[in-house]
Amino acid sequence: MIIAQDLIHKIEAFAPKDLAESGDPVGLQIGDPHQVIHRVMTVLDVRPAVVQEAIEQHVDFIWAHHEVMFLPAKNLDLSVPQNKMYADLIKHNIVVYATHTNLDSTVDGMNDWLAEAIGIQNAIPIKPNDDGKTGLGRIGCLPESMTVQAYAKKIRDVFGVKTVRIIANDLNQSIQKVAVLGGDGGKFWPIAQAAGADAYVTADIYYHVGHDILAADFVVIDPDHHMEAIANKHMSEKVKLWFENDNTLTVFPTSINTDPYTYL
């Protein structure tokens, strides 16, 4: 018999809460940590369609990357879709636990998974913690140099998106040392450049920030925040490994695409 707290202990040993950035509300979001669990679903985002999938699949524990309650509810008006989603989770006894920036910073976590996927070798944090091993972002080298355009196409294909945004003065520029930071990492581009990166892969680059990047003659490739969905499979694999000798737990990633954007 496995209770939710058993899984929470494993998650927190892997991605300690003290690795989270200040003000990031990681941890238990909804539910009873003492309830017995049988079916775990790993997700990037907890959205109404994801919750409906969880209900249909009889899930009793959701491990999410993005917090479901990043902003507190101001009321419990169930005509509001977000509040209705909370109510559905409670009604169906689904525990929700989130690891956000602590998953980004931990060893063999989000940014290591991203670095591996886009070919960055010997990756180390670009914004390391005191131990030098954990921290935000990763930087390392590609096996061989590539042009900005060729590498951007590789990233597009790896994440299965129709398009990527490129900020560069020269698409034929050769790059080899690359930094990556999952999610909204635009404010860290000066750190990536100072660390010696030829290019930086992150998401949600703002218009005026893009101008600053061009003025600094740096390269940024933005494949969309949803690139972090790569974590769903990795998180499921972690849980399966932690409980490999227990046949009472079923674990799987969500099948729902939660990217809010449509590209034409």
LUMBA-489659 format. One line per 3 residues: number of its first residue (from 0); for each residue x, y, z of C-alpha. Coordinates in nm, 4 decimals, always signed. Example, Ala and Ser with C-alpha at 12.3 -4.5 7.8 and 13.67 -1.06 7.14 Angstrom:
0	+1.2300,-0.4500,+0.7800 ~ +1.3670,-0.1060,+0.7140
This chain:
0	+0.0000,+0.0000,+0.0000 ~ +0.1357,+0.3399,-0.1039 ~ +0.0070,+0.6668,+0.0366
3	+0.0516,+1.0047,-0.1292 ~ +0.3087,+1.1075,+0.1297 ~ +0.5314,+0.8146,+0.0268
6	+0.5517,+0.9564,-0.3241 ~ +0.5909,+1.3108,-0.1943 ~ +0.8947,+1.2000,+0.0104
9	+1.0522,+1.0546,-0.3054 ~ +0.9791,+1.3668,-0.5080 ~ +1.1216,+1.5969,-0.2419
12	+1.4359,+1.3868,-0.2083 ~ +1.4843,+1.4200,-0.5838 ~ +1.3857,+1.7883,-0.6165
15	+1.4137,+1.9460,-0.2704 ~ +1.1794,+2.2352,-0.2056 ~ +1.4669,+2.4543,-0.0919
18	+1.5946,+2.4572,-0.4520 ~ +1.2863,+2.6552,-0.5580 ~ +1.3219,+3.0239,-0.6346
21	+1.1943,+3.2660,-0.3708 ~ +0.8173,+3.3046,-0.3827 ~ +0.7599,+2.9964,-0.5970
24	+0.4708,+2.8063,-0.4295 ~ +0.5927,+2.4521,-0.4924 ~ +0.4728,+2.1504,-0.2996
27	+0.1326,+2.0070,-0.2124 ~ -0.1355,+2.2003,-0.3982 ~ -0.4573,+2.0112,-0.3296
30	-0.5582,+1.6935,-0.1495 ~ -0.4866,+1.4663,+0.1444 ~ -0.1241,+1.3494,+0.1646
33	-0.2312,+1.0549,+0.3796 ~ -0.4668,+0.8945,+0.1292 ~ -0.3793,+0.5710,-0.0466
36	-0.2864,+0.6150,-0.4129 ~ -0.2957,+0.3705,-0.7042 ~ -0.2722,+0.5727,-1.0255
39	-0.0280,+0.8583,-1.0873 ~ -0.0305,+1.0946,-1.3845 ~ +0.2573,+1.3311,-1.4659
42	+0.1781,+1.6631,-1.6327 ~ +0.3274,+1.9951,-1.7321 ~ +0.0102,+2.1937,-1.6639
45	-0.2976,+2.1193,-1.4551 ~ -0.5773,+2.2448,-1.6794 ~ -0.9475,+2.1472,-1.6992
48	-0.8919,+1.9014,-1.9858 ~ -0.6060,+1.7390,-1.7942 ~ -0.8236,+1.7046,-1.4852
51	-1.1008,+1.5444,-1.6905 ~ -0.8478,+1.2976,-1.8276 ~ -0.7359,+1.2220,-1.4725
54	-1.0938,+1.1611,-1.3648 ~ -1.1619,+0.9316,-1.6619 ~ -0.8403,+0.7395,-1.5938
57	-0.9186,+0.7078,-1.2194 ~ -0.6026,+0.8962,-1.1270 ~ -0.5583,+0.9776,-0.7584
60	-0.2235,+1.1645,-0.7728 ~ -0.1057,+1.4265,-1.0230 ~ +0.2614,+1.5246,-1.0242
63	+0.2809,+1.8557,-1.2082 ~ +0.5618,+2.0878,-1.3130 ~ +0.3576,+2.4092,-1.3105
66	+0.1617,+2.4896,-0.9971 ~ -0.2143,+2.4548,-1.0168 ~ -0.2549,+2.7291,-0.7536
69	+0.0154,+2.9753,-0.8489 ~ -0.2282,+3.2549,-0.7604 ~ -0.4680,+3.2028,-0.4666
72	-0.8389,+3.1674,-0.5408 ~ -1.0333,+3.4773,-0.4325 ~ -1.3634,+3.2930,-0.4086
75	-1.5148,+2.9495,-0.4705 ~ -1.7629,+3.0515,-0.7398 ~ -1.7905,+2.7268,-0.9367
78	-1.9072,+2.9055,-1.2505 ~ -1.5435,+3.0140,-1.2842 ~ -1.3639,+2.7351,-1.4803
81	-1.0521,+2.7493,-1.2616 ~ -1.2581,+2.7109,-0.9436 ~ -1.4634,+2.4317,-1.1026
84	-1.1371,+2.2519,-1.1757 ~ -1.0350,+2.2778,-0.8094 ~ -1.3715,+2.1400,-0.7064
87	-1.3412,+1.8480,-0.9499 ~ -1.0005,+1.7583,-0.8074 ~ -1.1344,+1.7636,-0.4521
90	-1.4553,+1.5791,-0.5431 ~ -1.2569,+1.2958,-0.7022 ~ -0.9922,+1.2785,-0.4282
93	-0.7032,+1.3677,-0.6583 ~ -0.3883,+1.4854,-0.4843 ~ -0.1901,+1.7451,-0.6783
96	+0.1779,+1.8067,-0.6077 ~ +0.3954,+2.0539,-0.8019 ~ +0.7702,+2.0842,-0.8519
99	+0.8471,+2.3983,-1.0483 ~ +1.1796,+2.5819,-1.0181 ~ +1.3100,+2.3116,-0.7852
102	+1.2622,+2.0625,-1.0716 ~ +1.4387,+2.3108,-1.2998 ~ +1.7395,+2.3339,-1.0674
105	+1.7865,+1.9783,-0.9454 ~ +2.0371,+1.7321,-1.0883 ~ +1.8837,+1.5168,-1.3646
108	+1.5817,+1.7446,-1.3659 ~ +1.4121,+1.9656,-1.6207 ~ +1.7136,+2.1538,-1.7544
111	+1.9287,+1.8424,-1.7772 ~ +1.6498,+1.6721,-1.9720 ~ +1.6274,+1.9692,-2.2065
114	+2.0052,+1.9882,-2.2495 ~ +2.0225,+1.6208,-2.3392 ~ +1.7351,+1.6524,-2.5860
117	+1.8987,+1.9364,-2.7797 ~ +2.2450,+1.7822,-2.7850 ~ +2.4256,+1.9803,-2.5146
120	+2.7048,+1.7707,-2.3638 ~ +2.8794,+1.8009,-2.0249 ~ +2.6138,+2.0473,-1.9110
123	+2.6567,+2.2519,-1.5942 ~ +2.4262,+2.5204,-1.4436 ~ +2.4501,+2.8738,-1.5817
126	+2.3221,+3.0085,-1.2491 ~ +2.4652,+2.7568,-1.0024 ~ +2.3823,+2.7160,-0.6364
129	+2.6522,+2.6923,-0.3717 ~ +2.7096,+2.3220,-0.4417 ~ +2.7963,+2.3959,-0.8055
132	+2.5811,+2.1037,-0.9236 ~ +2.2280,+2.2369,-0.8874 ~ +2.0949,+2.5643,-1.0207
135	+1.8999,+2.7220,-1.3033 ~ +1.9782,+2.6576,-1.6685 ~ +2.2520,+2.4492,-1.8239
138	+2.5461,+2.5262,-2.0521 ~ +2.7722,+2.2942,-2.2468 ~ +2.8860,+2.2157,-2.5989
141	+2.7326,+2.0524,-2.9017 ~ +2.9273,+1.7560,-3.0454 ~ +3.0159,+1.9752,-3.3430
144	+2.9524,+2.3326,-3.4504 ~ +2.6354,+2.4181,-3.6435 ~ +2.4883,+2.7289,-3.7990
147	+2.2202,+2.9102,-3.6050 ~ +1.9663,+2.8179,-3.8713 ~ +2.0551,+2.4480,-3.8717
150	+2.0452,+2.4286,-3.4928 ~ +1.7114,+2.6098,-3.4788 ~ +1.5659,+2.3540,-3.7213
153	+1.6994,+2.0734,-3.4995 ~ +1.5313,+2.2276,-3.1956 ~ +1.2064,+2.2699,-3.3889
156	+1.2097,+1.9009,-3.4776 ~ +1.3085,+1.7825,-3.1290 ~ +1.0140,+1.9583,-2.9663
159	+0.7700,+1.8891,-3.2470 ~ +0.6698,+2.2513,-3.2978 ~ +0.5806,+2.4118,-3.6289
162	+0.8100,+2.7064,-3.5801 ~ +1.0706,+2.8577,-3.3486 ~ +1.1562,+3.2236,-3.2973
165	+1.5171,+3.3164,-3.3659 ~ +1.6863,+3.6339,-3.2460 ~ +2.0163,+3.6641,-3.4320
168	+2.1985,+3.9060,-3.6559 ~ +2.3328,+3.6244,-3.8733 ~ +2.1532,+3.2938,-3.9258
171	+2.4687,+3.1487,-4.0809 ~ +2.6789,+3.2189,-3.7736 ~ +2.8547,+2.9094,-3.6381
174	+2.7701,+2.8078,-3.2805 ~ +2.8865,+2.5269,-3.0543 ~ +2.8654,+2.6356,-2.6892
177	+2.4957,+2.6503,-2.6021 ~ +2.2946,+2.7374,-2.2905 ~ +1.9368,+2.6351,-2.2178
180	+1.6814,+2.7321,-1.9563 ~ +1.3317,+2.5877,-1.9612 ~ +1.0336,+2.8189,-1.9441
183	+1.0409,+3.1965,-1.9205 ~ +1.4161,+3.2603,-1.9155 ~ +1.4495,+3.5858,-2.1036
186	+1.5937,+3.7803,-1.8126 ~ +1.8847,+3.5388,-1.7869 ~ +2.0250,+3.5945,-2.1373
189	+2.3077,+3.8238,-2.0102 ~ +2.4155,+3.5470,-1.7717 ~ +2.4192,+3.2933,-2.0549
192	+2.6240,+3.5272,-2.2732 ~ +2.8665,+3.6082,-1.9908 ~ +2.9124,+3.2343,-1.9331
195	+3.0480,+3.2059,-2.2849 ~ +2.7477,+3.0679,-2.4694 ~ +2.7310,+3.1208,-2.8444
198	+2.3544,+3.0775,-2.8274 ~ +2.0822,+3.0469,-2.5651 ~ +1.7635,+2.8395,-2.5850
201	+1.4703,+2.9597,-2.3751 ~ +1.1097,+3.0758,-2.4095 ~ +0.8837,+3.3787,-2.3773
204	+1.1294,+3.6372,-2.5053 ~ +0.9710,+3.9825,-2.4970 ~ +0.9899,+4.2218,-2.7913
207	+1.2171,+4.4839,-2.6324 ~ +1.4364,+4.2155,-2.4780 ~ +1.4830,+4.0813,-2.8291
210	+1.6173,+4.4196,-2.9380 ~ +1.8639,+4.4171,-2.6480 ~ +1.9815,+4.0709,-2.7495
213	+2.0426,+4.1821,-3.1072 ~ +2.2285,+4.4914,-2.9892 ~ +2.4548,+4.2658,-2.7818
216	+2.5151,+4.0490,-3.0911 ~ +2.3922,+3.7414,-2.9085 ~ +2.1741,+3.4540,-3.0327
219	+1.8549,+3.3287,-2.8693 ~ +1.6265,+3.0540,-2.9984 ~ +1.2754,+3.0422,-2.8515
222	+1.0893,+2.7119,-2.9150 ~ +0.7857,+2.7937,-2.6925 ~ +0.7378,+2.7437,-2.3177
225	+0.5650,+2.4144,-2.3927 ~ +0.9059,+2.2589,-2.4678 ~ +0.8971,+2.1681,-2.0986
228	+0.6360,+1.9010,-2.1753 ~ +0.9380,+1.6794,-2.2358 ~ +0.9338,+1.6364,-1.8572
231	+0.6090,+1.4384,-1.8521 ~ +0.7766,+1.1197,-1.9693 ~ +1.0858,+1.1699,-1.7522
234	+0.8769,+1.2303,-1.4404 ~ +0.6798,+0.9113,-1.5053 ~ +1.0026,+0.7176,-1.5448
237	+1.1252,+0.8508,-1.2110 ~ +0.8149,+0.7313,-1.0278 ~ +0.8334,+0.3895,-1.1913
240	+1.1958,+0.3587,-1.0823 ~ +1.1225,+0.4638,-0.7256 ~ +0.8460,+0.2049,-0.6900
243	+0.9722,-0.0616,-0.9280 ~ +0.9139,-0.3378,-0.6740 ~ +0.5538,-0.2383,-0.6063
246	+0.2819,-0.3637,-0.8396 ~ +0.0026,-0.1590,-0.6844 ~ +0.1013,+0.1672,-0.8574
249	+0.0300,+0.2557,-1.2205 ~ +0.2127,+0.5586,-1.3616 ~ +0.1729,+0.7368,-1.6949
252	+0.2116,+1.0837,-1.8528 ~ -0.0865,+1.2882,-1.9636 ~ -0.1937,+1.2608,-2.3257
255	-0.3258,+1.6188,-2.3328 ~ -0.1351,+1.8906,-2.5183 ~ -0.1616,+2.2001,-2.2982
258	+0.0188,+2.4426,-2.5282 ~ -0.2169,+2.7438,-2.5464 ~ -0.0801,+2.8607,-2.8818
261	-0.1886,+2.7667,-3.2323 ~ +0.0545,+2.8446,-3.5138 ~ -0.0674,+2.9029,-3.8693
